[in-house]
Amino acid sequence: MKTCFLFPGQGAQYPGMGRDFYETSKAVRELFELAADAAKLDVKRLIFEGSEDELKQTRNTQIAVALIGAAAALCAREHGILPQGAAGFSVGEWPALAEAGVISHADMFRLVGERGRLMDEAGKRSGGSTMSAVLFMAPEAIEKVIADAGLTQVWVANYNSPTQSVISGTETDVSAAELALKAAGAKRVVRLKVSGAFHSPIMAYARDGFAEAVADVQFKDPAIELFSNVTGRRIETGAEAKELAVKQIVSPVRWIEEEKAILAAGFDTVAETGPGTVLAGLWKAVAAELPCHACGTLDQIAAISL
C-alpha cells in the first residue's frame, strides 16, 4: 500500500488530545520533551491540563497541533503503517516536513514555536484583522464577489473544498465581503475565532521575521513525496521547501489542488495523522474514491493496522 500522511492544522486541537499516544509510547514521551525544550513551553501541561481557551491561543495552538501530528505519525509507524508521502494543512505542513526528513523534529518544534509567536504578533500589529469561512459557494465565485465589490484588503486564504473556502483580511473588508457574499448566494458565512488574517499579505511581519528564523536551518531534500500548500504540487528539493515555508505564511492554502496532486501520484490510501477528522471530511469532497483513515487516536490506528 502506498500511503500518504495528512497532518491537520490550527482548529483541529482539543484539550487532552494525544493522551493515549503519550501514555503508551516511550518515543512519544521523548517527543514531548523535545518539543518542550525546543519551544520553551510546558506542552504536556498545555495539552493535558490547559483550558480550551488557552489552547486556542495561536502561539500555543501551533506547537500543540504540530506535536500531536508528529506523535500520531510516530505511533502509526510503530503499528507498521509507513508513509511514502506527506502533506499538511497550514501549520500541519511542519510535521509533514519532519516526516519527510527535510528537517529534524527539534528544528521543527523550535520553528513552529517561533511561527506561532510571529503570527500572533502580526495579528496584534494589524490593527484589526480576521477570517471567515464561506460555505456552499465555489472559490471562483467568492473571488469574483470580492473583486466586483472593489475590496482590496480581503483575500481567499484557504481553498478547502469545492464548497468551502476561508477569506482573510481587515475587519472592515471582511465584514463588507461577508455581506456581499451572502447577497450573492453564499448559504453560510461564519466568522472564525482567530487572532489575525492568516495566509494573507497582512501576515508580512510574520513572514519577514520567520525568514530570519529559518535562514541558518538546513532543509534536506525530501526522502518521501512531499506536497506544498503554496503551489498545490510536489516539493522536489530542500531549497524549495525552505522558500515555500516562508511564503506559506502570506500565501493561500491550495488544499484542493494539493489533494488532486496526491491522488494523481498514485497513493492507495491516505491517513489523517493528528487530532480530529477535518481533513478526512475535506478529502471526501475532492477524492472520495480513495479512503482517508482517521489516525488521531490509538484505537483508530490499531483498527487500520490489523
N, C-alpha and C positions, 0 to 999 in steps of 0.2 A: 504494500500500500504506500502510495506517495502522499504524504501528509503535510499540510501547511498549518502552522500555529498562528492563530489570530489573537492579538493582545488588545483588550479593551482600554478605553481612555477615561478621562475625567467624567464623572457622572455615574459610573458603574459601582462606585465604592459603597460600602455599608459597614457599620461597626461589627467587629468580630469576624470579618472575612478572613479566610485562610487559617483559622484556628486549628482545623483538623490537619492541615499540612504541617503546621508548627509542632503540634503535639506528637506526630508520628514519624517525622523525618529529621534526623540529626543534621542533614545537609541544609534543610530549610532553616533550622535554628541558627546555623552558621551564616546563612544568607541574611537573616535578620540582624545579626551582629555586624556583618559587613555593611549593611545599609545604615545602621545607626552610627557607626564610626564615620562612614563616608559623608553622610548628610548632616552629621552633628545633631541628631534628633532621636529621641526615645520612641522608635517606631512601634515597638511592642506595646508600650502603654497607649500610644495614639490609636492603634488599630483595635486592640482588645479591650481597652478601658475608656478611651476617649468618647466624647459625645458625638452625635451625628453632625452638629454644627461645627465642632472643632475639625472633624474630618473633612468637611466641605470647604474649608479654607484652602485656597489654591496652593499655597506654599506647603500645606500638609497633604492635600489630596494627591498631588502628582507623585510624590515619593511613595505614598502608601499603595496606590494603584500599580505603579511600576514594580514594587516589591512583591505584591501578591501575584501579579502576572508572571514574574520570574519564578516564584515559588510553585505556581501551578505547572509551569513548564518543566521544572525540575522533578516534580512528583510524577508527571506524565512520563518522563524519561525513565524514572525509577520503576514504572509499571510497564516498561517496554514499548511505549509509544514514542517513536523517534521521528523528528521532523526533517523533511527535505526542503522546507520553505518556511518563511516567517514574514508576518506583516503586523502592523499595529495601528490603532486609531489614535491620532494625536500623540499624547504622551506615551501611549501604548507602543509607539514605534521604537521607544528606547529599550524596553526588554526584548523587542524583536532584533534590534541591533546587537544586543548582547548574545541572544540565542544564535545569531548568525556568525558569531565570533569576530564581529567588527570592532567591538570594544570590550574591555573587561567589565565584570559586574561592579567592581569597585569604582571604576571611572563612570559607569552608567549611573550608579546611585548618586555620586557626587555631582554629576552634571544635571541630573533630574532635579536634585535639591536646589541647585542654582537656577535652573529654568523656572521652577515654580516660584522662587523668590522674585525673579526679574519680571515675570508676567504679572504677578500680584502687584508689584510696584508700578509697572506700566499702566495697569488699570487705575490705580490711585492717581497717577500723574495726568491721566487723560481728561480729568475734569467732568467725568460722567460718560461712561460707555457701557454697552450691554449687548445681549444676544437674545434672539427669539427663534423658536422652532416654527417652521411653516409646514403644515400638513395637508396632504391631498392636493398639491399643486406641483406641476413639473418644474424642475430647476430652471429651464429655459424661460418659462412663463414668469417666474419670480424675477429673473434678471431683466426681463422686458418691462415689468411693472416698475421696478426701481429706476430704470433708465427713463421711462416715459414720465415718471414723476419728478425727474430732474434732481434726484437725491444723490449727492456726491460723497457722503460720509457714511454709507451703509453698503455692505457687500455680502454676497453669498459666501459663508465661511466653511460650511460643511455640506458636501454633496453626498448625503447619506444613502438615499434610495430614490427611485423614480418618483416617489410620492412624499418624500420627507427631506427637507433641507433646513439649514440654520443660517440666519442672517446675523451680521455683526457690525456694529458701528457706534456712532454717538447716540446718546439718549434721544436727542432731538430727531435725528434722521431715522432711527429705528422705530420710534413712535409714529412718525409720518408714514414709514413703509408699512407698518402693521395695518394702519387704516386703509392704505391704498391696496394692499394685498387682500384684505377682507372684502373690499369693494369690488375687486377683480375676480372674486370667487374662491379664495382660499377657505377651506372649511373650518380650519382651526389655526390660530396663531397664538403661540404660548410663550410668554416671556420666561427666560431662564434665570435661575438664581446663580449668577456668576459675578466675578469681581472685575470683569473687563471685556473688551471686544476682542476675544481671542481669534487667531487666524485671520487678522485683518491688518492693514497698514498702521492702525493705531498702536500695535504692538512693536513699533520700530525701536523704541527704547530698549525693550527686552531683547530684540534681535541683535542690536549693536553690542549690548553687554554680554550676550551669550556668545557672540563671535569671538570675543576676547577670552571667554572661559574655555572654549574648545581649541583655541589656537595651538596650544602645545600638546594636545592629546593625540595619540596615534590612533588612526582609524584604519584597520586592515581590510583587505578585500573580503567580501562575504564568502563564508565557507559553504553556505547553502543558499538557495534562491531567496532573495530579499526584495520587498516591494515598497515603493515610495508613496506617501501621501501627496507630495508636491506634484509629481509627474503622473501618478497612477500606473507607473511602469516599474520594471525590474531595475534595481540598483546594481551596477556592474563592478564598481571599484570602491575602495575605501575613501579615496579623494572625493568621489561623487557623494558618498554617504555623508561625509563631513560637511560639504557645501549645502546639501539638502537639509541637514539637521538644523542649520541656522535659518535657511529660507522658510522652513516649515512653520516657524513662529508667526510669520506675517502672511503666509500663503493658505489658500483654502485646502481643506482635506478632500481630495478627489477619490472618495471611497468607492463610488460606483465604478469608476474606471479601474481602480485597483482590484476590486473583486473580479471584474471581467478579465483582467490580466492573469490573475491566479487561476481562474477557470481555464483560460487558453493555454496555460503552462502544463496542463495535463495532470493536475492533482486528483487523487481518488477520493480524498476526504479532507475536511478542514476541522480544526478543533479550537474552540474559544478558550484559551488558557488565561484565566483571570476571573474576577468576580462578575456575577450576573450573566445575562443572556442577551444583552443589547445587540452584539454583533451577529449572533445566530439569527435574530429577527431580521436584521438588515440583509443578511446573506440570502435568506429565503426570498426576499423581494427581487433579487437580481439573478441568483443562480440556484434555484430550488432543486434542480436536477442532481446537485452534488450535496451530500449530507454535511451539516455543520453540527458537531457534537459539543455540548457544554462540558467544560473541564474545569469548573470553578470550585468543585469540592472533591474530596477523596472518593466519595461514593460514585460520583459521575465519572471520574477517571477509571475506577475499578470496573464500572459497568461496560465501558467500551474496550477495555484491555483484556477482557476474558476471551 
